[in-house]
Amino acid sequence: MLTNLDFLKPGSAWPPPTEFKRLELYSTNKQLFEGDHASVFSDWLKLISEGQREPYLIVLNWPKRQTLLFADLLLGEAPRITAGPVGSDEQKTLERILVNNRLLNTAYEVAIDVDRYGTGLFKVRFDNGRAVIEGQQPAVWFPVVAPNNVKDVQAHVLAWTYEENTMESTGLVETKTYLQVEVHFKGRIESRKYLIINGSLSEPIEQNEISTGVNEFLIVPVNNVVTTDRVTGLDGYSDIKGILRELENRIAQIGRILNKHADPNLYGPDTILEEDPATGQLTYQGGGKYFPVAADQHPPGYVTWDGQLEAAYKQLDWLMSQLYALSETSAAAFGQLQAGLAESGTALRRLLMAPLARVNRMRLNFDPALKQVLRLASLLERAQGVSGVVELTDIHIDWQDGLPDDDVELTQNEAQRYAAGLTSLESALRRLYNLEGEALQEEINRIRQEQAHGAAELPSIQLPPFEEESQGEI
């Protein structure tokens, strides 16, 4: 935890020692997400490959599958974002910022970071006459908090290294490592550039400061699960890493056993052996190994052994149940449904209670973060003198659940509510078809007109006789 900017003083080690553990976690989780499990489980891979000509590795990339599941449930079905009535200045400003920044795509990338790292970052800046909203990897983020309150952020530091080749006076090309730093305060940003020499910072070789015109931070973090004593969120991989390692270990061992049974060793008389012309030794030319025995002692046969596969499969089932429990997922979330378990949208939601609850926790953090970055974008454009921009103060986000809609079930529910007088026709149509404004009013008028003239005026559609009590149904 960083409580001041002393880690940027000349002579300080880079990266800061207090951040080693967090940065190492990010590096490991990135490897897991990208399927490089051999680097993460190197000791385990050495163990199961001992005595083998080639390592036997089967990668089960559950981390990536899990992360994309939660990102899809959160943002796969685009939320509806509004800031005012259709055609208002607020709504026009909002829609322009959303389109220019492809904000939902950026939010999806941040959602991936929230699950695999525990924290995702939005950054707002001004470029080419408009506000830019982009994601930042948390490995370059170093928050500075008050010593007596980890929730009181004093500054957001973004710092990243890069290398440059320079021609020295001796004619040799030397590679130098630089550190570029942005220190974000409320209303201003300091930029610094350091040379890293033997792991330590030099005196700043470049330094300047700009005013943002917005008296707020332009960095907006989004955390996963956080506690009162944490600055960053808890990642989604640490709890399942051990189970994942054992799953891949067990699968690899089962695969090795099955390979042995597919190419078994044999025993029998030595008459089946053939002489190797190069060495003159008697060898077996078939698959597997051959153990010669006296012909009058044993008939030829296969060398068999009990691989305890039944016990191995039972352990796999137990490991999978623990994986689902600790990752807050279920087989249904990955399309592994048994017949009759989810015959309606409501039944599917019951099976997905755990993953939906986890996504709801993410949504609690994403909702204020998205509203904040949109408001900051409008404030930044106003501060830079962009015409026609109004401050976005009343933003509403209508989140979706990311699950496929059961149209029959939804229609029946809305019809029952309307018939019971629990909702209006306007609200029912808005929920069913996502209609707004003139399109919604036109649909209401058409329904009213058809109800007034009766269904008999629709000759191309065969409908049952129109009944008076059905006039209130959709």
Buried (B, 14 or more C-beta within 10 A) or exposed (E): BBBEBEBBEEEBEBBBEEBEEBBEBBEBBBBBBEEBBBEBBEEBBEEBBEEEEEEBBEBEBBBBBBBBBBBBBBBBBEBEBBBBEEEEEBBBBBBBBBEBBEBBEBBBBBBBBBBBBBBBBBBBBBEEEBBBBBBBBBBBBBBBBEEEEBEEBBBBBBBBEEEEEEEEEEEEEEEEBBBBBBBBBBBBBBBBBBBBEEEEBBEBEEEEEEEBBBEBBBBBBBBBBBEEEBBBBBBBBEBBBEBBBBBBBBBBBBEBBEEBEEEBBBBBBEEBBEEEEEEEEBEBEEEBEBEBBEEEEEEEEEEEEEBEEEEBEEBBEEBBEBBBBBBBBBBBBBEEBEEEEBEEBEBBBEBBEBBBEBBEEBBEBBBEBBBBBBBBBBBBBBBBEBEEBBEBEEBEBEBBBBBEEBEEEBBEBBBEBBBEEEBEBEBBBBBBEEBEEEEBEEBBEEEEEEBEEEBEEEEEEEEEEBEEEEEEEB
